[in-house]
Amino acid sequence: MAATNERVAVVAVIVSYNRRELLLEAVQAVRDQTVPVAGIVVVDNASTDGSADAVRDVPGSTSSSSTATSAGREASPWGSRTRSPSAAPTGCG
């Protein structure tokens, strides 16, 4: 554990698929922590429920997104072992 005089940088990663409301609650819960958060990275696996748009609308958020497909297959809600290196998460913080 870091000594009390050391600065700790905390970055939270939230992974989501079609859980818009829980995603927004998770972002708020991270923001409400007592340790300041340097950033929140939200990884959305091609949700169809408006999750990505909802996170982009969070005040103070910045976003970057891209969609990666593999051999024309539809994205799986469980992810895969191989991912495109060009896939970028959506972040806010």
N, C-alpha and C positions, 0 to 999 in steps of 0.2 A: 504494500500500500504506500502511496506517496505521502511524504511528510507534509505537515500542514502549511509550510512555507513554500512548497513547490506548486507550480501551476499545473493543472490537469486539463487537457483538452479532451472533451467528450464529443464524439460524433455518433449519432444513433442511426442504425439502418433498419428500416421497416420494409418487409416484403409483403406484398398483397396481391390478391387476385379476386376481383368481384366482391370486395368487402368495403364499399365506399364509406358507410357510416362508421364502421369499426376503424377504418384507416384514419378518418378525421379525428376520432377519439384518441387513437394512438399518438398522432402528431401532437395533439393538445397535451396529452399526458407527459410526453417527452419535454415539451416546452415548460410544463409546470414543475419540473424537477428542481431541487434545491441547488444542484451543481449546474452552473451555466453550460448550455449546450453550444458547441462551436458550429454544429450543423446537423441537419437531419437529411438522410438520403432515403428516398422512397423508391423502391424497385417494384414496378407494376408490370405484371406479366400479361400484357394485352387484355386488360379487363374490358368488359363491355357494358359496365354499369355506371360509367362516368367518373370512376375513381381518379384518373389522371387529371381530368378537368377540375374536379373538386379540390385536389391538392394545389393545383395552379392558382386557384381562387383564394387560398389561405393568405391573409395579410402578411406581407414581409417575405413571401416565398419567391424563389427564382426557380426556373425550371429549364431542363434540357431533356429531351426525350428522343428516342428512336425506336424503331421496331425491327427486330432481327427475326428472320425466318430461316429455317434449315431445310433445304431440299424441297421447298414448296409445301412442307407440312405445316399444319396449324399449330400455334403455340400451345403447349400443355400448361395447365394450371399448376403442375408440380415441377415445372422446369425440366431441364435436361442436363446431362453430364457435359455436353458440348455446347458452347455458346459462342456467338459471334463476338470477336474482340471489339467490334464497332458499337455494340449495344451500350447505350448510356442510360443511367438511372435518372429518374425525376427527383429532384431534390428541393427542399425548402428549409429555411432556417433562418 
